[in-house]
Amino acid sequence: MAEKTKDNQNLVTLSTGVVVKGEPVSAFALLHATQKIKKPKVPRYYNSDTGREEDNPHHPDYIDAMNEYNAEIASAYIDCILTLGIKIVSVPDKFPKIDSDDWYSPLVAIGLINPDDMNNPTLRKIAYLKYICIRSESSDMELIMEAVGQKTGVLEKEVDQASDLFRSDS
């Protein structure tokens, strides 16, 4: 089970036994990581009763586009948090190490990652955290978001909103 230390070191023990430390993340990084994703435009239709064009936020294609948009926002936010706000402190003895090539071969085989990306230390770290270290998504991510949020100065309400995004899109 994931748990946060009670001291001021901001350490989190993930459900896998991996220990990570929350670090501050620039608010600008979080903002720009999510701002680059284009929000879908609300489709319009001609309402013959009113004689004018009106928004149709209930159109099925728009709803699908908004779901995809929200998933992309959550993914960009989480990638930013994992990249800039998490430092891997320790892993259990028999747990795959980030420098090993063994852990990512199955991920390549099922198409989750590109093997060329594993030469980039940042992309390797993101994949390692997402697919190997974080197994209990909701509890692990909630603690990670809380640890990073405390260091970043993010309000608890914002952490809850980000955690809700993660849960709804996972």
N, C-alpha and C positions, 0 to 999 in steps of 0.2 A: 504494500500500500504506500502511496506517495505521502510524504510528510515534509513539513517545513521546520527547520531548526528554530528553537526558541531564543537563541542568542542574536546578536546584532550582525552576524556574518552573512545573513541573507542567503543561506544555503538551503537547497531543496534536495531531498532524496526522492528520486522518481520511483515509480512502482517496479522498475527493473533493478533497483539498487544503485543506479548511476547517481552521483552527486553533482549538482550543478550550482553555480552561483549567479544570482541576479545582479546585473550591472545596469547603470543608467543608459537610457537610449535617448538620443536627441529627438525632441518633439518634431523638429523639422524633417528628420528622417522618416518618422512614422507618417507625417502628413504627406510628404512627397511620394512615399512608397504607395500610398493609397490614392492620391490625387491623379496619378498618371492613368488610372483606369477610368475609361469613359462610361458615364452613366447613360443608359438607354433613354432615348426620347420617348415620351408618352405619345402613343398614336392618337391621331385626331380623326373624327368622323363628322359627317354632316347630320345634324339633328333636325329633322324636318318639322318637329314640333316647335322648336325655338327659332328655326330659320338661320342657324349659324353653326360654325365649326366648334366642336367641343372636344376636350380631352377624353380618352377612353382608357383609363388605367386598368380596366378589367379585361382587356383583350388578352387571350391566352398566350400569344407570342410575346407580348410585353411582360406578362407575369413570368414566363420562362426566362426572358432576357434579364429581368430584375433578380431572379434567383441566381443566375449565372454571375451577374454583376456582384451580388453580395458574397458569393463564394470566392470570387477573385479578390475582393476587398479583404476578406478574412484571411485568405492565403497570403496576400502581400503583407498584411499586418503581422501575421505569425512568422513569416520568413524574416521580416525586419527584426522582430523580437528575438528569434533564435540566433540570427546572425550577429546582431549588435549587443543584445542584452543578456546572453547566456555564455558563461564560461564553464567548460567541463572541468570539474575538480578531480573526480576519481570515478573509476568503474570497478565493479566486482572482479575478482581474480579470474574467473572463468568466462567472463563476458567478452564479446568481440571488441577488439580495440579499434579506434578510429583509423589507425595507420594500416591495419590489416586489409588485404584485398578480399578476404573470404566473405565478409558480411554483405557486400554489395552485389556479388554474382547472382544470387537469386532475384534481387531487385531488377537487375538488367534483364534477366530471363523473362520476367513477367511485364517488362516494359515500363516500370516505374521511374527508372533513371537511365540516363545515357552514360555509357562507360567513360566517354571522353570527359564528362563533367567531373569525374572523380580525380582528375589531375588539378582541379581548381580547389584549393583548401576550403574556401567559403562554401562552395556548392557541396563539397564532401561533408562538411560539418552539418549543413542543413539536412542532407539526406540521412546522415547518421543519427541525428537527433530525432527527426520525424519518423523514420522507419525502424530504427533499432532501439533507441533509448526510451522513447515515449510510447508505452504500450497501453496504459490506461489513460486514453486521451483526455477525458474530462477532468479527472482529478490531477493528473500530471500538468496539463495545460493551465488549469486554474491556479495551481501553486506557482508555476513559472510566471504567469501574467501578474500575480500578486507580488512576487519577488522583484520583478523588473519594474512594475508599477511603483512600488515603494521607493526604489532607487531613482526612478525617473521623475517622480512627483505626480504621477497620474492618479487621479481620484479613484477611490474604490468603485464608484458608480461606473466609471469608464472601463475599469477592469471587468466588472460584471457584464457590461455590454459587449466587450470583446470576447469574453468567454461564451456568452450566448451565441454570438456569431459563429464561433468555432464549433459549438455543439450542434447548431442547426445545419451546418454545412459539412459535417464529417460523416 
